[in-house]
Amino acid sequence: MLESLLILMVFQIPIKNIKGKSFRITCFNTFSCSCSCLAIVGLLGFANCVLCNKHSMDSAPLGFEVSGVGYDSDRNVDGNDKVNNLVSENRVFEFGFFEKDGGEFVVGIRYNFGPKSANLPVWTVGGGVLVPMNSTLKLSMDGRLILFENPSNSIVWSTNTSNLGVETVTLMNNGNLVLIGDENTVIWESFQRPTNTLLPGQFLRYPQNLRAPSTKSITSYYTFVINPEGLALMWESNITYWKPQLSVPSATIKEVRFDSDGVLGLYDNSNKVIWSISSTDSGDTSVSLRHLRIDQDGNLRIYSWSNVLRSWRVGWQAVEDQCNVFGSCGLYSVCGYNSTDPICGCLYSDSLDQGNGVLSPNSGSGCKKMVDLANCKAHTSMVVMKQTVLYGLYPPHDINMMLNEESCKEYCSKDATCLAVTSKNDGSGLCTLKRTAFISGSTSPSIPSISFLKVCLVPQAVAAKGANPNFTPKPKSVSFPFRGDLRKIISGVAFVILVTVLVILGLQMFTLLFVYHRKKRNCEKIAVGVKTNLKNSALIRLSFKEVEELTTGFSTPLGASVFKGFLPEKMAVVAKVVEGTVVSEKEFVKAVAVLGGTHHRNLVSLRGFCFEPKHKVLIYEFISNGSVDKWLFNVCEDKTGNNWQKRVDVAVGVTRALAYLHTECQLCIPHGNLKLENVLLDERMFPKLTDFGIKSFLCSSSSSSSNESPSEEDIYMLGKLLIEIVLCSRDIVGDYSLDQVMERVMEEQKYLDGEDLSGVERVARIALWCMQKQPFLRPSVGEVMKVLEGTLSVDRPPSSFAYRNGDDTEKQGAVVVGEIESVS
């Protein structure tokens, strides 16, 4: 009997600790279980169970910190958590750093089981912002969850939860990351900020959306949106390639929900379902985990976890034919099918037999650019592409006309602006013109369309088309008198022509060789100078002739007096021609040495210079994504997405760069020309300040007639730049009050939620302080940076920019500045 009572058994007894947190006690036999339970229940009155496995921790207090250092991407997830990562109590989800391709990391939530390929991410910080390995995520003592990039300690992302009573960060069993305050109140949660995935119990409300994961460093073009008209999958903001039919088209949309049974439903204001779709395995009790996700290919799918296969399987997808996803294969490509799956082929290739509809095996992303028709040596011709539909990607606006097939083809061939055309063969007579070179398409035996692509006409093809294979010319007999004399004349003329041709060819060859060797020597000279100077960490000094060669005769302008060029080994640079300089060579070189000695992640690096009496040029590193003004006004036109955090990141980067120039360099370097056009975005969308110090150090026209110092002018221009970022407008004329700024924000950017509006007002306040007409009222650049980062609060600026001169004005200004410096 005793032996039977001691049979090894396993009991899991749920226990609640003193804070309401639950854990489990594992017992291995009846005797030890009863003893352990009594002992632990007695200890619960004083402290949490010390036997609790640290891996079952689902929450962390203020000061919690996790980093990418020590991350092992090759380690299988078999129950051993990674260093400091937060794991849900049911062990299904994990929050922390996860490695991406290229050695960079994202911070987010993913599944915590099975093989590494099965641990899909379900939410990411900042929509998937990439950070280096030594970055840190911390729950600060003021209640914010902050992502730092070390060693600069710069803030990449943070929650706007400062001083709201946050006590812990918790990863819930349903995959929701929450910041919890007193009495278990939820202050912030990731479920309210979806990225590309919906988990069971999560919902979308207008204007929220799911954005597909980006490829490389390019922002994804695909989004799943909910709007007053219903649901849609969209490319950019103007092409809808999937939209479900609603049972009540006139209903007022409330939200879309995803539940654990694999049902995606759209609800109206009265909580009635007006559209729904189910996964094929809905109701299958063996399926315990599901999620809805918009993938990189632009398709929306419901995934279910198979315990048997230990992998995710697709239970439903919105677009059955992947070729119907707009731009599925990218530029210059067509989407077609082999026996089972969609494949991408090139739209046009020299080796491609378009007449037979044969697709190149190359992927769409690898297809070469179409030939510029304006440079065709001969005329153009129309390549026939049967059972194919084409569409323009950039801009995605095609022109529809009513023409039959032959007239459609003829119209495009005669229209110089038309590059391709698709004619419907379904009896509608629809003819669609494409007036952009950025073309994509799809082909299938079921497509009732024929397309024509305009290409350069090859001369040999002209001869072949013009020849009649059934026609054989008959030779004609011709009699020549004085045949012997004629032969002598022809021989003499041929000899003269031959000698002349040989002489001309010899001279041309000599000229080409001379130019080639001279250019080669110049390039070698530049290469030696570049390598030597780079090795010695010095600036490259070039002659104006060398600058001309590097920029190919200044053939690629990027802006006013700015041109793109290439150093040896294909290193892209920017050459800026400095105008209006009257400084000596000694002064110029000294100023360039000061500017070249700056090193900051938010500054464009100076690589070299050219000084000649009539030519002064600065050589900068090339920044790939151009100036921030183009990006800013483009994203601000998109009223469906919240881009406020990205705009704040730009403002913080500019302010850090300006603080470095003003306070951290050995010699204060005023920027002198601070504006949106002089803020560039690199491949990771980090802001970089350029054109700094030129007006102050090099241009004689930089002297100011006002009593303000260059640094004080920089603060004023920084405030103007911040207001432009807040309002997404260059229309910054006259004086603004805080109420006027916020009124414009509410009118033009209604999609900002309440959380963002508080951040907008904070930036607007410090911007208006920077723009005060009295220099002594303006804050320092360090104070501006702290306000933007959220570590310093700021009072409302005065209602007017104008102040009377006198003691009262100075006294008021001193009080205001004191408030800015002291309030935290």
Buried (B, 14 or more C-beta within 10 A) or exposed (E): EEEEEEEEEEBEEEBEBEEEBEBBBEBEBBEEBEEBBEEBEEEEEEEBBEEBEEEBBBBBEBEBEBBBEEBEEEEEBEEEBBEBBBBBBBBBBBBBBBBEEEEBBBBBBBBBBBEEEBBEBBBBBBBBBBBEBEBBBBBBEBBBBBBBBBEEEBBBBBBBBBEBEBBBBBBBEBBBBBBBBEEEEBBBBBBBBBBBBBBBBBBBEBBBBBBBBBEEEEEBBBBBBBEEEBBBBBBBBEBEBBEBEBEEEEBEBBBBBBBBBBBBBBBBEEEEEBBBBBBEBBEEEEBEBBBBBBBEBBBBBBBBBBEEEEEBBBBBBBBEBBBBBBBBBBBBBBBBBEEEEBBBBBBBBEEBEBEEBEBBEBBBEEBEEBBEBEEBEEEBBBBEBBBBBBBBBEEBEBBEBEBEBEBBBBBBBEBEEBBBBBBBBEEEBBBBBBBBBBBBBBBBEEBEBBBBBBBBBBEEEEEEEEEEEEEEEEEEEEEEEEEEEEEEEEEEEEEEEEEEEEEEEEEEEEEEEEEEEEEEEBBEEBEEBBBEBBEEEEBBBBBBEBBBBBBEEBEBEBEEEBBBBBBBEEBEBBBBBBEEBEBEEEEBBEBBEBBBEBEBBBBBBBBBBBBEEEBBBBBBBBBEBEBBBEBBBEBBEEEBBBBBBBBBBBBBBBBBBBBBBBEEBEEBBBBBBBBBBBBBBBEEBBBBBBBBBBBBBBBEEBEEEEEBEBBBBBBBBBBBBBBBBBBBBEEBEEEBBBEBBBEBBEEBBEBBEEBBBEBBBBBBBBBBBBBBEBBEBBBBBBBBBBBBBBBBBBBBBBEEBEBEEEEEBBEBBEEBBEEBBEEE
